[in-house]
Amino acid sequence: MAQWQMIQRDVADTLGEGTLWSARDNAVYWVDILAPALNRLSLDGGTVERWAMPEPLGWVAERAGGGFIGGFKSGFAAISLNPLTITPIGDPEPDLSYNRMNDGKADANGYIWCGTMDMEEERDSGSLYRLAPDLRWQQMDSGYRVTNGPAFSPCGKWLYHSDTSRRVMYRFARTADGIADRQPFIRFTDADGYPDGMTVDADGHIWVAHWGGGRISRFTPDGALDRSIALPARQITNISFAGPDLDRMFVSSAATGLDATPHDGGFFEVDCGVRGMPTNLFAG
């Protein structure tokens, strides 16, 4: 196939995000934060389903025991599909009514890492949280305008997390208690756009979506640009490897704030030539 193809659907995403490969369902999930909705692309037949959500939904993570945990504007909740059931767990920021969840995923230890942000993108009120299997959460870092990521190195030593508004990706050292030693790792220029969602491949390279840059890029474990793949949507938001061999890549985008083209808000499959890492499951 060509280096990319757009998945045919009847609707474009206002703010596509949170791509997630489910081996259990042989499907790729992703959210449309502002619709709000949860999408599912079946790899069995290529059908796309869409569930309306009651409020902005930033991400979903699969639970080892079935179903999902979702990051809503109002906090963490358990989600089951068919029929749709949403059970609140708790809100880490009950005093910050202007914040919402933005991006998150589970790590190899079964914890969920996720970020919050000011919906108006005016305050540095966002934080990075960790949700434990016992459903207790902990603030791990703070002072973000727009949180994005996280991603985890295959070796287990590093956690990557971005403040999109500052055009910087940070690298944290993983510790027994969480994370330490936050350091700027990759900086985007004006021409790059803004670093959005990310994932890591089996070689330990980091793939980053360019919001406002119309592409995805692969960086080495040392932070050097390896290559980029141009896409026809301008606001690229998130990336996930999928398929039984983890050799298929899916990429989300957004149409919010644009005089949209036929590709803005589209969902794409990209031929990147490398394999990804298995999806981690939440242990709670």
N, C-alpha and C positions, 0 to 999 in steps of 0.2 A: 504494500500500500504506500501512498504518499507518506511524508513524515508526520502528517497529522490528518485526522478526519473528524468532522463534527458529528456528534450523536444527534440524529434527527428526533425532534420533539415538537409538541404543539405549543410549548411555552419556553420563554427564555427566563433565566434567573435574574432577579433584581440584584442580589448579592450572593452568588454561589460561593460556598466555602466548605470546609470540613470534610474533604474526601476520605472515604474509609472503605478498604477492601474487606469483605466478609467471606472467608473460605467456607464457613458453615452454610451460607445462603448462595454461594457462587454469584455474588452480586457486589456492585459498588454503590455505596450510599454517599450522599452529600446533602448539605443543607442549602436552603435559600433563606438567609437570615432575615431579610426584610419582608419577604412575602407574607408571613413566614411559612416555611414548608420544609418537609423532608422528602428527598428524592431517592429512588432506588433503580439502578440499571441492572437487569438480569443478564448475566453472561450466557445463560442457556439459550435464550431466544432473542435477546436484544430489546426486550420490552422495558419501558420506563413507567414506574408508578410514582405517585406524588400524594403525600398526606399533608393536609393543612394543619398548621400548628396554632395554638392559642396565643402565642407571643413569640418575640424574636428568639431563635434557636441558633446558637453559635457552633455547636459540634455535637456529635454522638460518638460514644465508645461502646464496643460490644462487651457484654458481661460473659464471664466464663460459664455461668449457669443459665444463660439465655436472656434475650432482650438486650436493652441498651441503658446506659446512663446518658442523659442529655444535659447540655449546659444552656439553660434558658436565661432570659433577662432576670427572672426572679430567683435564679439559683439552680442547684442540682435537682434532677428528677429522674425517676426510673420510667422507661418507655417500653411498652409492648405494642406490637402491631397486629392487626387482623384478629380481634378488633383493637383499635387504637385506645390505649390506656396510659395515662400520665399520672404518676404518683410522686408528689413533691418530697424531697429529702431535706433541703435546707438552703438558706441564702447566706453566703459568706459576707455580703455587703448590704445588710438591711437599711443602713443609713445613707446609702449612695443610690438614690432613686434614678439618677441620670446615667448610671453605669449599666453595662450588659456584658455577658460572656461573649468572647470572640473566637477563640481557637483553642483546641486541646486534643490530647490523645493519651492513651495508656502506655506505660513503659513495660519493660520486660519483667519487672517485679510485681506487676498487677496494680500499680497505682495510676491514677489519672493526674496529668499535669495540664493546667489550663489557665488562660489569662482573661482578665476583664479590661474594659475600656469605657471611656466617656463616649456616649452615643453621638455627641456633638463634636467630638474630637477637639475640644478646647481646653480640657483640664488634664493634668498629669495624675489622674486618679486611678489608673489601672494597676493591677497587681497580678503576680503569678502565684497560683495556688496548687496545692497537691491534695488530692482526695484519696484517703486510705481505704483499704478494703472494709474496714469497720465503719465507713461512711463519715468519718471525722475528717475535717479539712484543716489545712494549715497554710498561712500566707508565707511564701518562700522568697518573694522579692516584690518591690513596689516602685512607684514613681514613673509608670509608663503612660504614654499618651494613647498609643494603639498597639496592643500586644498581638504578636503572631508567632507561629510555631506551636508547640515546641517540637524538637526532633532529638533523637538519641543516637549516639555513635554505636556501631555494632560491638566495639570493644568494651562498652560499658563505662568508659572514662568521662565522657562529655555529654552535656546537655546544651542544645542550641535554642536560643529564644530571641526574638527581635522586638525592637520598638520601631514600628514601621514609620511613624512620623519623623523620627530622627535619622532614618535611613541607615540604621545600624543593626547588625546581628551580633548578639553576645554569645560567648562560650563560657559555660560554667564547668567547673570540675565536679564530678559526682562524688559524694562522700557517703559514709555510713548513715549520716543524719539527713542527707538531702543534697544540697549543692553549696559551692563555695567559690570564691575567687572569680567573680564576674569580670570578664575582659571583653572589650570590643574585638570582634573577630573578622567581620566583613562589613565594609562600608559601601553603600551605593552612592553614585553621583547623580546629578540632576538628569543626565542622559539615561541613566539606568531605570529611572522611576523609583519605586519604593519596594523594599523586600516584604513579601507577603508570606503565605503559607509555605511550608517546606517539608521535605522528607529526606531520608538517607538511603542510599543503595547498598547492595551487598559488598561493594568495595570500600565502603566508608565515605564515599563522596556525598556532598550535600547538594540537593536540588532545591532551588528557590524560585518561587513565582515572582514575576515583576509586575506589580500594580503600576499602571501608567507606562510600562515599558514594553508591553506586547510580546513577552517571551518568557521562557524558563531558562535557567542557567544551572550548570553543574560546576561545583567548586571542589577542589581537592581537600583532603583532611587538613592540609596546612592553610587553607583559605584562598588558594590561587584559583582564578577562573580557568576552567578546563574547556568548556564550550557552552554555546547557547543555541536554543531552538526557537525561531520566530513563530508566533501564532497570530491569527488574524483578529483576535479580540485584543482590546487595548488594556483592560484591567484584569490581569491574570491573578488568581487568588490562592489556589491550592493544588497539591499534587499527591497522587497515590499510585503505588504499584499494585497490580492486581493479577488475577488468573492463577491457575494451579501451579504454574512455574514462576509466578511473580515477574513475568517478562512483558506485561502489558501496563502501560502508564496512562492514567486518566487525570485530566486537568480541568479545573473549574474556572469560571470567570464571572464578571459582574457588569451590569449595564447601568447601575445607579449613577446619576449625575451626567449621563451622556446623551447626546442625540444618537440613539443606538443604531448600529449597523446590523445586518443579519447575523453577525458573529458575536457581538457583545452580549454577554450573558449565556453564551453557549457552553456546552460540555464537550470536551475533546478527548479522543484517544490519540496518543503520541507514540511514534516508533522511535524509541530512544536507544535501543541496542544494548541495554544492560538490565540486570535483575535487581529487584528490591528485596526488602526484608519482610518477614511475616508480620501480620498485624498482631500486636499485643492485645490481650484481653484483660479487662478489669476483673480483679479477683474478688470483688465484693458482690 
